[in-house]
Amino acid sequence: MKRWNGWGAVDTDYPLPDAGRAFLEDRLGSGAPPEDATLEECLGKVPPSRLPDHPLVVRDPEERLRRSAGQSLQDWINLRSGTVASFPDGVACPETAGDVREVLKYAQNTGALVIPYGGGTSVVGHLSAPAGDRPVLTVDMGRMNSLVKMDGRGCLATFQAGVRGPVLEAALRAGGYTLGHYPQSFEYSTLGGWVATRSAGQFSIGYGRIERLFAGGSVETPAGRLLLPVFPASAAGPDLKEIILGSEGRLGIITDATVKVSPLPEKETFHTAFFPDTEQGIAAVREMARASLPLTMIRLSLPEETTANLALAGHGRTIELLNRYLSFRGVHGEKCMLLYGAAGSRKKVRWALRQAGEIIKGHRGVPVGARPGREWMKNRFRAPYLRNTLWGKGYAVDTLETALTWKRLPGAVQSIETALRKGLESIGEKVFVFTHLSHVYPHGSSIYTTYLYRVAPDSAETLRRWKALKGAASEAIVRSKGTISHQHGVGEDHLPYLPAEKGELGMKIINELCRTLDPGEMMNPGKLAR
């Protein structure tokens, strides 16, 4: 069973080693565990439903509470403190596209607003129910999780949009294929959610972001059904798939999606290397990206994240020996850790690793083999569980991300990290900040920044701190000419900063699309467009 007020399954934890706790206390001070509201207390605040009976709709208070928020830190604080402002009035659980059409008709007849719900993993406020006089209906796509059609010879597969990552991959692997799309939320996020938020996935260099994998599908909109046929390529005007990619439930509900799949690789491996400083690390990954090496992943942790990763990993004796070896090889102090992977035939993998190794050594890097990569693979979907543990120790943790050209990247990292570190100076609180480059391209890279701060005794103050930090970092991103989101989407949290990227005419185009497909303004209001 999933936690109702945290990340993941109730029976899964990610313990914080003693060394990790000491590391955080040194940088932030001792944390005080907050007093969380109980499930019963929160259920007592769920008001009566304003929706009439319907066979596809449940109005149970707990079902409504469990789908009242996503996983943004604002969502998290509100759920933990029992201060969720509003709740959906009902939850629909369709099983077919016909059910989705019926649910949208019901919403139109009752004047309800509609929030599409996939795996509930949004970290930027996609799922919050707006307050107001109109009832709110959340449409949970979890029962629409089947493989519809498999075309192995054509490397295409069609799924219902509510299929979660593990179910999708299991169905493909049974036939010898993979989608290769692994966002960190893979265990719970859905195919429809990936499309609606333009998800990246950890192996985007090799398999592509979701926009490269999404070949077509069907969308139920208030204005009717939108079909997106599958072609190898087309010059027939603008590609309508592009208006659904990143639409965040504002234009309709994706009911099925056809994706491009790949044969399972003969070999897959992940290796690690360390660089003596940030300049050499960035130069190396930039050269790898420009060389178009057949790698699946290039992830460079900058010095503060490298230090944090090693401290939070535990394994004190192993880390000590690693640091001694690196120091002997001339890598110490402000070192950067590179994680890189390759997949395909054994011959292709050997060639890719050899080419990457030459670039690494050309920038004074020290390869340390595959063991750290295996550890990362084993724990890569457990990392979000650390958020539960840290909250219990009195620390709030959040992430944000952007993407920029190589020329702007160093300045942006400094600007974002400085904005966060100074964000709570006025109240004497410290903020611990660290960054990695998670997706690299020939012309630039993403920046993925994590920040931690102490939870306040009062939840309203904890939330105020988050708003101050999120706002300062978002403004730094805009000043740096970065996108407001490389992979998390817009939601409520990023909407104020979207016009800076799209411009006045761009926002007008988005708003006109919304009015065309959703003339009654019933679909996920307050997200993507006002």
C-alpha positions in Angstrom: 0.0 0.0 0.0 1.2 3.5 -0.8 1.8 6.1 1.9 -1.0 8.6 2.1 1.3 11.5 3.1 4.7 10.6 1.7 6.6 8.8 -1.0 6.1 5.2 -2.0 5.1 1.9 -0.3 4.6 1.9 3.5 6.8 -1.1 3.9 9.9 0.4 2.1 12.4 2.7 3.8 15.7 4.2 3.1 17.7 4.6 6.3 20.0 7.5 6.9 23.4 6.2 8.1 24.9 7.8 11.3 27.6 9.4 9.2 25.0 10.9 6.9 23.1 12.4 9.9 26.3 13.9 11.3 27.0 15.3 7.9 23.7 17.1 7.7 23.9 18.3 11.3 27.2 19.8 10.5 25.8 21.8 7.6 22.3 22.7 8.8 22.3 22.1 12.6 20.2 19.5 14.4 16.7 18.9 13.1 13.6 18.6 15.2 11.1 15.9 14.0 7.8 17.6 13.2 4.5 16.5 14.7 2.5 15.2 11.7 -1.2 15.1 11.5 -2.8 11.6 11.6 -4.9 10.1 8.8 -8.0 10.4 11.1 -7.4 14.1 11.7 -7.1 14.8 8.0 -10.1 12.7 7.1 -12.1 14.8 9.6 -11.4 17.9 7.4 -12.7 16.4 4.2 -16.1 18.1 3.5 -19.2 16.4 2.1 -19.1 15.8 -1.6 -20.9 18.2 -3.9 -21.2 15.6 -6.7 -24.3 13.4 -7.5 -24.2 9.6 -7.7 -22.5 8.0 -10.7 -21.5 4.3 -11.1 -17.9 5.3 -12.1 -17.4 7.8 -9.3 -16.6 7.2 -5.6 -17.0 9.9 -3.0 -15.3 8.1 -0.1 -13.4 10.7 2.0 -10.2 8.6 2.2 -10.1 8.0 -1.6 -10.6 11.8 -2.1 -7.8 12.6 0.5 -5.3 10.2 -1.1 -5.8 12.0 -4.5 -5.8 15.5 -3.2 -2.2 16.2 -3.9 1.0 15.1 -5.6 4.6 15.0 -4.3 5.7 18.7 -4.5 7.1 19.9 -1.2 4.1 22.2 -0.8 1.8 19.2 -1.2 4.0 17.3 1.2 3.9 20.0 3.9 0.1 20.4 3.6 -0.6 16.7 3.9 1.8 16.2 6.8 0.4 19.2 8.7 -3.2 18.5 7.8 -3.7 21.8 6.1 -4.8 20.7 2.6 -6.9 23.6 1.4 -9.4 21.7 -0.8 -10.2 18.2 -1.9 -11.7 16.6 -5.0 -15.4 15.9 -4.5 -15.1 12.5 -6.2 -12.8 10.1 -7.8 -13.6 8.4 -11.1 -11.8 5.1 -12.0 -12.5 4.5 -15.8 -11.4 1.2 -17.4 -12.0 2.1 -21.1 -11.9 5.2 -23.4 -15.7 5.0 -23.4 -15.7 5.3 -19.6 -13.5 8.4 -19.9 -15.9 10.0 -22.4 -18.8 9.1 -20.0 -16.9 10.7 -17.1 -16.2 13.9 -19.1 -19.9 14.1 -20.0 -20.9 13.7 -16.4 -18.5 16.5 -15.4 -19.9 18.8 -18.1 -23.5 18.1 -16.9 -22.6 18.7 -13.2 -20.4 21.7 -13.9 -17.4 19.9 -12.4 -13.7 20.6 -12.9 -11.6 17.6 -13.9 -8.1 16.7 -12.7 -6.5 13.8 -14.6 -4.5 11.6 -12.2 -1.8 9.1 -13.2 0.6 7.9 -10.5 0.3 11.0 -8.2 4.1 11.7 -8.6 4.0 15.3 -9.8 6.5 17.5 -7.9 5.3 20.9 -9.3 1.6 21.1 -8.3 -0.3 19.4 -11.1 -2.9 17.7 -8.9 -4.2 20.2 -6.4 -7.9 20.7 -6.4 -8.9 24.4 -6.9 -11.1 26.1 -4.3 -14.3 27.6 -5.5 -18.0 26.9 -6.1 -17.5 24.3 -8.8 -17.2 20.7 -7.7 -13.9 18.9 -8.6 -13.6 15.4 -10.1 -10.3 13.6 -10.1 -10.0 10.9 -12.8 -7.7 8.2 -11.7 -6.3 6.3 -14.7 -4.9 3.4 -12.7 -7.3 0.8 -14.1 -6.4 1.6 -17.7 -3.1 -0.3 -17.5 -3.2 -2.9 -20.3 -1.0 -3.6 -23.3 -3.4 -3.0 -26.2 -1.2 -4.1 -29.2 2.4 -5.2 -29.8 4.1 -4.8 -33.1 7.5 -6.3 -32.5 8.6 -6.2 -36.2 7.6 -2.5 -36.3 9.1 -1.8 -32.9 5.8 -0.3 -31.7 3.6 -1.0 -28.7 0.3 0.5 -27.7 -0.7 0.7 -24.1 -3.6 2.2 -22.1 -2.3 5.5 -20.7 -2.6 4.5 -17.0 0.0 1.8 -17.2 2.8 2.3 -14.7 6.5 1.9 -15.5 7.1 -1.6 -14.0 4.0 -3.1 -15.7 4.9 -1.5 -19.0 8.4 -2.8 -18.9 7.4 -6.3 -17.8 5.0 -6.6 -20.7 7.7 -5.5 -23.2 10.4 -7.6 -21.7 8.3 -10.7 -22.0 8.6 -10.2 -25.7 12.2 -9.2 -25.7 11.8 -5.4 -25.9 12.2 -2.3 -23.7 11.0 1.3 -23.8 14.1 2.3 -21.9 12.3 5.2 -20.2 13.1 5.4 -16.5 12.3 8.6 -14.7 13.1 8.4 -10.9 9.4 8.1 -10.3 9.3 5.0 -12.6 7.7 2.7 -10.0 4.5 4.8 -9.7 4.4 7.2 -12.7 2.4 6.4 -15.8 2.8 6.4 -19.5 0.1 9.1 -19.9 1.8 11.2 -17.2 5.1 10.9 -19.0 3.6 12.2 -22.2 1.6 14.9 -20.5 4.6 16.3 -18.7 7.3 15.7 -21.3 9.3 13.3 -19.1 13.0 12.8 -19.6 14.0 9.4 -18.1 17.4 8.5 -16.8 18.6 6.9 -20.1 17.4 9.7 -22.4 20.7 9.9 -24.2 20.4 6.4 -25.4 16.6 5.8 -25.8 15.4 9.4 -26.0 13.1 11.6 -24.0 9.4 10.7 -24.1 8.8 13.1 -27.1 11.1 10.9 -29.2 9.4 7.7 -28.0 5.7 8.9 -28.3 4.5 7.9 -31.7 0.7 8.6 -31.4 -2.4 7.8 -29.5 -5.9 9.0 -28.5 -7.0 11.9 -26.3 -10.5 12.5 -24.9 -11.2 16.2 -24.8 -14.3 18.2 -23.8 -14.6 19.1 -27.5 -14.4 15.5 -28.7 -11.9 12.7 -29.4 -8.5 13.7 -30.8 -6.8 10.9 -32.7 -3.0 11.0 -33.3 -2.2 8.4 -36.0 1.2 6.8 -36.1 3.5 7.5 -39.0 7.3 7.0 -39.4 7.4 10.6 -40.5 5.0 13.2 -41.9 5.2 16.7 -43.5 1.4 17.2 -43.3 1.5 20.5 -41.4 2.2 20.9 -37.7 2.5 17.7 -35.7 -0.5 17.5 -33.4 1.4 15.2 -31.0 3.4 18.3 -30.0 0.3 20.0 -28.5 -0.4 16.9 -26.3 3.2 16.5 -25.2 3.5 18.7 -22.1 -0.3 19.5 -22.1 -0.5 18.5 -18.3 -4.1 17.5 -18.5 -5.2 20.9 -19.6 -6.4 19.9 -23.0 -7.9 16.5 -22.2 -7.2 13.0 -21.0 -4.8 10.7 -22.9 -6.4 7.3 -23.1 -3.9 5.3 -25.0 -0.4 5.9 -26.4 1.7 4.1 -29.0 5.5 4.2 -28.2 8.6 3.2 -30.1 10.4 0.3 -28.4 13.8 -1.3 -28.8 15.1 -4.9 -28.6 16.5 -5.7 -25.2 20.3 -5.0 -25.2 22.7 -7.9 -25.1 24.7 -6.0 -22.5 24.1 -3.1 -20.2 26.7 -1.6 -17.8 27.3 1.5 -15.8 30.8 2.9 -14.8 32.1 5.6 -12.6 34.9 8.1 -12.9 36.2 11.1 -10.8 37.6 14.4 -12.0 39.8 16.8 -10.0 37.5 19.8 -10.4 34.3 21.1 -12.0 35.9 22.6 -15.0 37.5 19.3 -16.1 34.3 17.3 -15.4 32.1 19.6 -17.5 34.6 19.7 -20.3 34.6 15.9 -20.4 30.9 15.4 -20.5 30.5 18.2 -23.1 33.0 16.4 -25.3 31.2 13.1 -24.9 27.9 14.7 -25.9 29.4 16.4 -29.0 31.0 13.1 -30.0 27.6 11.4 -30.0 28.9 8.3 -28.3 26.3 5.5 -28.0 25.9 5.9 -24.3 22.6 5.6 -22.4 23.5 8.0 -19.6 25.9 10.7 -18.6 25.4 12.1 -15.1 28.0 14.5 -13.5 27.8 15.3 -9.8 29.4 18.6 -9.0 31.7 18.8 -5.9 29.1 19.4 -3.2 26.9 16.6 -4.5 29.8 14.3 -4.8 30.7 14.9 -1.2 27.1 14.4 -0.1 26.7 11.2 -2.1 29.8 9.7 -0.5 28.8 10.8 3.0 25.2 9.6 2.7 26.1 6.3 1.2 27.6 4.9 4.4 30.2 2.2 3.8 32.8 4.3 5.6 35.8 2.0 5.2 35.1 1.6 1.4 34.7 5.4 0.9 38.0 6.0 2.9 39.9 3.6 0.6 38.3 5.2 -2.5 39.4 8.7 -1.3 42.9 7.5 -0.6 43.2 6.0 -4.1 41.8 9.1 -5.8 44.1 11.3 -3.8 47.1 9.1 -4.9 45.9 9.7 -8.5 45.7 13.4 -8.0 41.9 13.7 -7.5 40.9 15.2 -4.2 39.3 18.3 -2.7 36.7 19.7 -5.1 36.3 16.4 -7.1 33.3 15.6 -9.4 31.8 12.1 -9.8 30.7 10.9 -13.3 28.3 8.1 -13.7 28.0 6.9 -17.3 26.3 3.9 -19.0 26.1 2.0 -22.2 23.8 -0.7 -23.6 23.6 -2.8 -26.8 25.7 -5.5 -28.3 28.9 -6.4 -26.4 31.0 -5.0 -29.2 29.1 -1.7 -29.2 29.3 -1.4 -25.4 33.1 -2.1 -25.4 33.6 0.5 -28.1 31.5 3.1 -26.3 33.3 2.6 -23.0 36.7 2.7 -24.6 35.9 6.0 -26.3 34.4 7.5 -23.1 37.5 6.3 -21.2 39.8 8.1 -23.6 37.8 11.4 -23.1 37.8 10.9 -19.3 41.6 10.4 -19.2 42.1 13.4 -21.5 40.5 15.6 -18.9 42.5 14.1 -16.0 39.7 11.9 -14.9 40.2 8.6 -13.0 37.9 5.7 -13.9 37.1 3.4 -10.9 35.1 0.6 -12.6 31.5 -0.7 -12.5 30.9 -1.4 -8.8 29.6 2.1 -7.9 27.4 1.9 -11.0 25.9 -1.4 -9.9 25.2 0.2 -6.5 23.5 3.1 -8.2 21.3 0.8 -10.3 20.3 -1.2 -7.3 19.1 1.9 -5.4 18.1 4.3 -8.1 14.4 4.1 -7.4 14.8 4.0 -3.6 16.4 7.4 -3.4 13.0 9.3 -3.1 12.3 7.3 0.0 15.1 9.2 1.7 12.7 12.1 1.7 10.5 10.3 4.2 13.5 9.6 6.4 14.9 13.1 6.3 11.5 14.6 7.2 11.4 12.3 10.2 14.8 13.8 11.3 13.5 17.3 10.9 14.8 18.2 7.4 12.8 19.2 4.3 14.2 18.3 0.9 13.2 19.5 -2.5 14.6 19.6 -6.1 14.4 21.9 -9.1 15.8 21.7 -12.5 16.5 23.6 -15.7 18.5 23.3 -19.0 20.7 25.8 -20.7 23.4 26.1 -23.4 26.9 25.2 -22.4 27.9 28.9 -22.5 25.3 29.9 -19.8 25.6 26.8 -17.7 28.4 27.6 -15.2 26.9 31.0 -14.4 23.5 29.5 -13.9 24.7 26.9 -11.5 26.4 29.6 -9.4 23.3 31.9 -9.6 20.8 29.1 -8.6 23.0 27.8 -5.8 23.7 31.2 -4.4 20.0 32.2 -4.4 19.2 29.1 -2.4 22.1 29.3 0.1 21.2 32.9 0.8 17.4 32.3 0.8 17.0 32.0 4.5 19.8 34.2 5.8 17.3 36.8 7.1 16.1 34.3 9.7 19.5 32.7 10.5 18.8 29.4 8.8 21.2 27.5 6.5 20.4 25.8 3.3 22.4 22.9 2.0 22.6 22.8 -1.8 24.1 20.5 -4.4 23.8 20.0 -8.1 24.4 17.5 -10.9 24.1 17.5 -14.7 21.6 14.8 -15.4 21.0 15.0 -19.2 23.6 16.4 -21.6 23.2 17.4 -25.2 25.7 18.6 -27.8 24.5 22.2 -27.3 23.9 22.2 -23.6 22.8 20.4 -20.4 20.2 20.2 -17.7 21.0 21.3 -14.2 19.3 19.3 -11.4 19.7 20.9 -8.0 18.7 19.5 -4.6 18.3 21.6 -1.5 17.6 20.9 2.2 16.6 23.1 5.1 15.4 22.5 8.6 11.7 22.0 9.2 10.2 24.7 11.5 8.1 24.0 14.6 5.2 25.6 12.7 4.1 24.2 9.4 3.2 27.6 8.0 6.8 28.7 8.6 8.1 25.6 6.9 5.9 26.4 3.9 7.0 30.1 3.9 10.6 29.0 3.8 9.9 26.7 0.8 8.1 29.5 -1.0 11.0 31.9 -0.4 13.6 29.3 -1.7 11.6 28.1 -4.6 10.9 31.7 -5.7 14.5 32.8 -5.4 15.8 29.8 -7.4 13.1 30.2 -10.1 14.0 33.9 -10.5 17.6 32.9 -10.8 16.7 30.4 -13.5 14.8 33.1 -15.5 17.7 35.6 -15.1 20.1 32.9 -16.4 18.0 32.4 -19.5 17.2 28.7 -18.6 14.0 26.9 -19.2 11.8 26.9 -16.1 11.5 23.1 -16.4 13.6 20.5 -18.2 11.6 17.5 -17.0 9.2 18.2 -14.2 6.7 20.3 -16.1 4.9 23.5 -15.3 2.0 22.8 -12.9 1.1 25.5 -10.4 4.6 26.0 -9.1 6.2 27.1 -12.4 3.2 28.9 -14.0 4.3 32.4 -12.9 7.6 32.0 -14.7 6.3 30.5 -18.0 5.6 33.8 -19.8 9.2 34.7 -19.5 10.0 31.7 -21.6 7.1 31.6 -24.0 6.5 35.3 -24.5 3.2 37.1 -24.9 2.3 35.6 -28.3 3.4 32.1 -27.1 1.1 32.3 -24.1 -1.7 33.5 -26.3 -1.3 30.4 -28.5 -1.4 28.1 -25.5 -4.5 29.8 -24.1 -6.2 29.6 -27.5 -5.5 25.8 -27.7 -7.0 25.4 -24.2 -10.1 27.3 -25.3 -10.5 25.2 -28.5 -10.3 21.8 -26.8 -11.7 22.9 -23.5 -14.2 25.7 -24.1 -15.9 25.2 -20.7 -12.5 25.6 -18.9 -13.1 22.4 -16.9 -9.8 20.6 -17.5 -7.1 21.0 -14.7 -7.6 24.7 -14.3 -4.7 26.8 -13.0 -2.1 24.5 -14.7 -0.1 25.5 -17.8 -2.5 28.4 -18.7 -4.6 30.7 -16.8 
